[in-house]
Amino acid sequence: MNEEFLPAGSVPHDDPAVERAMATIDGLEASEQRELLRSTCRAMLAFQRTKDVDHLVHFANNLLATIRLRGIPDYVEAVRSAPKDRVASGGSLDIDEVLNRLME
């Protein structure tokens, strides 16, 4: 195994949680993986341009939530079987619309 030189508190490359996250990401469709990379780039650039760490914190929290949800097979099936007329990635919905769709 290659030695990694990481700051104190860093998570190792082969951490079980990292492995689960990678397995979840591997299960995404190519377009979904692409959108995760797009979101990563947007957060990095926002931080680089503003030096506001909140961009990275919000991105990390959203990514963790996405990975947790996408690790639930029933959730993945519901997303994949949802009507295709939903808002495109990066779009937005009114909170009442989101709640209505969840109740369907």
Steps between C-alpha positions, in 0.01 A plus 500: 500500500627848418569720797284808503620818662186671623432767759381382842133407494498411130306195386713229335451403137364156593268608784182283497277808473699617198467155343120505554481849348704388199274198449198730511656739247593206276130410495395840368426556135772680306293821485456491879873449553565792267269724703685406820824605336337822378382576856848426633656743252243769579569473874878505449485800270261688728740447790803593290336821382343610830714326766166424673534150645120471525495402132703191583307424818162517326627288213643238737173479694296469181734235360482295820119515492496399133730206563292382795176522304647338190618214719136409573377265224132600540593867463702429185209305351256781581726758336552288190130421463386860559331681211755647262329841494673599822723808523840457336812472710595839636140621474286589796156420629275674746506318836125430475559335163773282650272394784216425260727283287625313804144427607405349162 
